[in-house]
């Protein structure tokens, strides 16, 4: 099992090794001329401004929404909490499609920040809300007893305890902003990802695209370093389980109407615009836009790729997930790091690496489903690893010892005992990987074989032709497929927090 985990980890290092190799073989003079040019500077400024504006706004909205739904006497708090997660079911490029359809003049940095915030704030809201449910209310009681007012209690006693959740969610938002293509291409805001895809598709200039990928990877690493600094080394654990009672919900009083107005505004921007836009285009197109042959073909190919990709990703992640729980050590932590670094690489970088490797080294793999599935495995390996590891950790190791004492082999024990107990979590992880594959765009655009069209690529092709009405059914199918999986994620976060 260790040898299989090592092999998967070495394969996971391929994109990073490719980036280093391309930089070295390009030559210093060529690399400098391609990296230190005005266009790269413009893209870097766009990226820094986007991150600097969107991430704080996402954090502010998420923290406010989490406090209102978890700590105030807000009417229908559970309902509002679900609406706070629901935007995850709407792919980012569908959000931009909705906003551009309703407001054709929206573009540039302002449009990119607005659509990014309403798309990605749930990535901060989920961990912050879960953390609020687990906080010991005795700390807030002590702060109040010392004479601190409600605002001071929040900023000095509650907010510091949310630091890890906020920083972790902000990192997810930042990485998504670096990797996103469809949202910013439709908004007409240039980023490194849009420039790389445009460079590759227009001229197939691998060297220029690879140098842009180098800068993008450096941006990802810089974001990871900032996250580590922001996280700090302070302790957040407590001895014992803390107070057994739930925190008392604060009365909003005169702030009730402003709070409701804020929630309604967030829901209208993140959910209302897409729903209204899709309904308008479906109504305008009528029955004629429902090309069931094309829609059925795209749906079928999407389901096949999602199921196959989810199964392969789960199989690839399972050995290391088991080893990290049952036999932790330096080697296995190193192998885990090889997997997790993929989460910081945008899909366009992984796809570009696999395209170049296939053309130069393994030409039979070029334009094949195998290469596309390999990209999916690399892209979603961290997501599968986290889910499987958590589910295996909940399976009592004593049952494995009992099975081994009865004469069963290690593999038989894992198959008949561990995997059966961990099956619900494993299948939940598979479902989340499948949802990610369904809405994946950049790697699919670059790697999909001729004739293979997923819901995401068909949607993108039609919107590129400005046929927004014909694209609406594909958007609806993606949202309908993602909604139950998003609800599963919401319920899982509440179970983990024990509420």
N, C-alpha and C positions, 0 to 999 in steps of 0.2 A: 504493500500500500504506500510505503514511503517513496519507493522508486517511481510510482505513478504520480504522486504529488510533486516530486522533483521535476518530472518530465513536463507536467502541466505548467509549473512555475517557470521553467526555461522557455516554453512557448509564449508565456505571458510577457517575457522580456523582449520578444522579437521587435515590437514597435519602438521601444526605447533604444535597443541596439541599432535598429535601422536609422534612427535620428542621429545617433553619434557617428555611425559609419558614413552617412551622407555628408555630414558636416566635415569630416576628415578628408573624404575623397574629393569633395568639391574644390578644395584648394582655398587657402586663406584669402587670396586676393579676390577670387570670385565671391566667396562667402561675404567678405566685407562689403563689396560693391552691391550685393543684393540685400544685405541686412541694413547697412547704414545708408539708407536713401530716404528721400522725402516721403515717399508713399508709406513706408514702414513707420515713420514718425507720426504721420497722420493717423494711422490705424492704432498706434500705441496710445495717442492722446484720446481717441474715441473710446478705447477700451478702459482707460483709467477713469475718464469722466463717467462712463456708463456704470462701472463698478462703484465709484464714489457716491453716485446719486441713488442708484437703485437699491443697493444693499441696506443703507440706513433706513430708507423708506419702508422696505419690506420688514425690517426688524421692528420699526415703530408700529406699523399696522398690526403685525402679528402679536406683539406684546399687549397692545391695547385690546385686541380681540380676545386673546387668551384670558386676560384678567377679567374682562366683562363676562365671558362664558363660564369661567371656573370659580370666580371669587365674588361676583356681585349677585344681587337679587334680580337679575335681568329676566323678564318673562320669556319662557320658551328657550332657556339656555341651551338645552340639548339640540334643539332644532337649529339654532344659530351656530352651534359648534359644528354640526354636520355641514352646514352651508360654508363654513370656513375652510373645510377640507375639499368640498366638491370641485373647486376649480382645477384640482389635479387631474380630473377626468377630461379636461379640455386641453388637447395638445397646444403647445405654444404657437405653432404656425397656424392653428385654427383660430386662436385668439387674435392674431394679427390680421388674419383674413376677415374676421368679424369687424374689427375696428376700421380697417381700410375700406371695407364695404360701406360702413355707415358714415365714416368721416374720411372721404377720399383725400383730403388735404393733409392728413396726419403723416408725418415722415420725420426723419432726422433724429437727433438725440432726444428731443422732448418726447416724440412718439415712441421711441425705443424704450425710454425709461418708464413711461406710463404703462405700456403693454407688458413690459417685464415685471413690474411691480404687481399688477393684478393677476399675473400668471404664476409667479413664483413665491408670493408671500406664504402660502400654506407650508412650504418647506421649513419655515421658521416657526409657524404657528403650531404644527404638530408636536415637536419636541418641547416647546415652551409650555403648551397646555398640559402635556404629560408631566412635566416637572412641577408645575403648579399643584397638580393633584397630589404629589408626593411630599410636598414641603411640610415640615413640622410647624403647626400653627402656634406652638408655644413660643417660638422665636419672635413672632409678631406680637404676641401678648406681652412678652418681656419688653419689647421696644415701646409699646404703648404705655406700659406701666412706668417707664422712665420719662414720660412726658412728651414723647414724640407724636406729632399729628399724623393724620392718615397719609398725606403725601410723603412726609419724612419716613414713615414706617415702610412705605413701598420702596422708596429709593435707597434707603439705608439697610433695610432688613430683608426685603423680598428680592429686589432686582439683583443684588450680588449673588444670590443663590441660583439665579437663572442664567448666570454667565456662560456656563458650559453649553446649555441648550441653545442660547442665542448665538454663540460663536459657531457651534456646529451647524446650525441651520443657515447662518450667514455664509459659511463655507460652501454648502450645497448650492445656495443661490449663486454665489460667485462662480463656481465651476460650471453651472448651467449657462450663465451669461457668456462665459468664454467659449462654450461648445455649441451654442445655439446658432443655427443657420437660417431656417425658414422664417422665423419671426423677424429677424433684422433684414433679410433680403426683401421681404414684402413691405416692410416699413421704409425701405431704402436708406438704411443706416449701415455704413461700412464697418465691419469688424474683421479680425484676422480670419475667422472661420469663413465668412462670406468671400473674402479676398482669395483664400486658398481654393475654395470650390470654383469660383469664377476663373481663376488662373488655370486650374486643371482642365475644366470643361471647355474653355475657349481656345487654349493653345497647347494643352497637354505638356506644358513646360514644367517638368518634374523638378528641375533644380530650383527655380524661383518659388514654386509652391512648397518645396521642402524647407527652404530657408525661412519662409513665413511660418511654417510649422515649428521650426526651432524657436522662434520668438514667442509663439503661442505657448509652447511647452514651458519656456522660462517664465511666462506670466502665470501659468498654473503652479509652478514650483514656488514662485514668489507669494502667491495667494496662500499656499500651504504653510509657508514660513510665517506669514502674518497671522494666520489662524493659530499657530503654535504659540506665538508671542502673546496674542490676545487671550488665549486660554490660560496662560500663566501656570504656576506650579502650586497654587494655593490648594488647601484641603477643603473638600466639600462634604466629607462623610461625617456621620455622627455615630456615637456608641449607642446601641439599642435601637428600637424601632420608632423612637420619638413618641409624640402624643398619639393616643389611639383614636381620639375624636377627629372628626372632619373639621376643617376650618370653617368658621362662621362666615356666611356671605355678607358682604358689605351692602348697606342700603344706598341706592343711587340717589334717591330723593329728587332734587331739582335737576340732577344730571341725567335722569332717565330718558327724557326726550332727546337730548343731544346724543346720548349713547345709541338709542334706537336709530336716529338719523345717520350716525356713522356706520352702523351695521348695514342699514338699507343701502347706503351709498356704495359700500364695498361690494355687496352682493350684486347690485345693479351693474357695477363696472366689470366685475369678474365673471358673472353668470348671465346677467340680463342682456348685455350686448351680444354675446354669442347666441343666446337663445332667440332673441328677436331677429338677428341677422339670418340665422339658419331658417327660421320660419318664413321670413320675407322672401328669401331666394327659393325655398321649396314651393311657396305659393305662387311666385312669379313664373317659375319653370313649369309647374304643373306636372302632369304624368309624363310629359315628353322627356324630362331630364332623368327619369328612372330607366337607364339603360341596363336592364337586368342581366344581360349577357356579360357586359364589361364589369358591372358591379359584382356579379356573382363570381366571375373569374378573379377579380382583385381580392374579394373576400376569401375565396378558397385558397389562393396563394398566400395571403396573409396568415390564415389559420395554420396552413402547413408549415410555413417558416416559423411562426410563433411556437407551435408545439414542438417542432424539431429542435429549434434553438433553445427553448426552455429545457427540454430533456437533456440535450448535450451539455448545456451549461451546468445543470444540476449534477450530472455524472462527473463532470470535470472538477466541480467544487467539493464533492462529497468526501473523497479520501482526506484532503487537507482539513476539512471541517471536523472530521472524526479525530484526526491526529491532534489538532489544536486543542480539543477538549479532553481527550483521553490520555494523550502523551505529550503534554506541552514541553517545549525545550527551545534552545537557541535556534536550532536548525528549522524547526517548524515556525518560529516567529519570523525568521528570515524569509521562509517560503510564503508566509502570509503577507509580508511586506511586498513581495513580488506581485501578488494578486491585487493588493489594495492600491498600488500606484496607478493601476489601470483606471481607477475611478477618477484620477486627476487628469487623464488624457482625453481630449475631445474626440468624438467619433471620427471627425474628418482626418485627424492625425493617424489614427489606427487604420482607417480605410486607405489613406494615401500610402502608408507603409506596406500594406498587403498588396495594393495595386503594383507598386514598384517591384516588390519581391517576386510577385507572380510573373511580371513581364521579363525580369532579368534572370531569374533563377528557376522558376517553376511555371513556364509558359502554359502547360496544360491546365493549370488552375485558374488562369485568367478567364474572366467572364463565366464562372461556374458557380453553382449553388453552394458547393463545398467551401469556396473562399468566402462567400457571404455569411454562411453559418459560422465559420471560424471567427469572422469579425464580430458576430453577435456574441459568441462565447467570450471573447476578450472584453467586449464592452460591458457585459452584464455579469461577469464572474464575481466582482465584489458584492453585488446585490445578492446573488445566490449564496455566496459564502457566509454572509452575515445571517441570513435566514436559516440556513441548514445548521450552522454552528449553534445558534440559539436553541433550535429544536432538539439537537442531540444533547445539549447541556441539561435539558429538562428530563431526559431519560435516565433513571437511576442506574449508576454503574454497578450497584450490587446485583442487579438482575443479570448483567453480563457475567459477573463472577459465578453466579449460581449456574448459568447455562454452561460455562466452561467446566465447572466441577462435575457436571453430568456427562462430560465426554464430548461435547460438541466442539468443532473446530472454530477458530476465531472468525472466519468468514461466515460460517453457519450461524454463529452467535450474533454477529452484526446484522445479518439478513433477517433472522427470525425474531430477534429481540429488539435491538436498537432501532432499526429502520421502521419497524412496526409502531413502536412508541413515538418515534419522531415523525411519522408520516404526515400528520396534519400540518405541522410547520414546514415540512419539505414541500408539500403540494402548494401551500400558501406562497412560498418562495418562488416555485415554478410559475404560479399565476402572475406574480409581480414581474418576473422576467418576461413572460409572454406579453404583458401589457406594454412593457418597454419596447419590445421588438415591434409590436403593432404600430407604434407611433414613431419609430426610429426613421430618420429621413436622410441624413447626410451619408452615412455608410451605405445605405441601400441605394441611393442615387449613384454613388461611385462604383459599387461592386455588383449590383444586380445584373444577372445575365440578360441578354437580349430576349424580350418577350415576357420577362417576369415583371409584373406590376402589382405592388401592394396597395392597400388603401391609401397609405401616406403618399406614395409616389404618384398614383393616379390623381389624387387630390392636388398635389403640387403641380403636375403637368397641366391640369385644367386651369388652375389659378394663374399659372404663367402665361396662358393664352387669354387671360382675362375673362374666361367663361365661368364666372362665379356661381351661376345657377347650377350648371352641370356638376360643379365641385361639391355642392351642398350635400347630396346623398352620401358621399364618401366621408365627409366630416361627421355626419350624423352617425354613420356606422362606427366610426372610431370612438365617438363619445359614448354611444350605447354599450360598446364592448368594455370601455374603461370604467364606467360608473359602478358596476358591482364590485370590481377589483379595488376601486378607491374606497368604497364602503367597507370592504374587508380590511384595508389598511387602517381606516378610522377605528373600527371595532378592536383590532389588534392593539392599537396604541392605548385604548382604554383598558383592555385586559392587562397589559403590561403594567400600567399604572395602578391596577387594582380597583378601578372604579367603573 
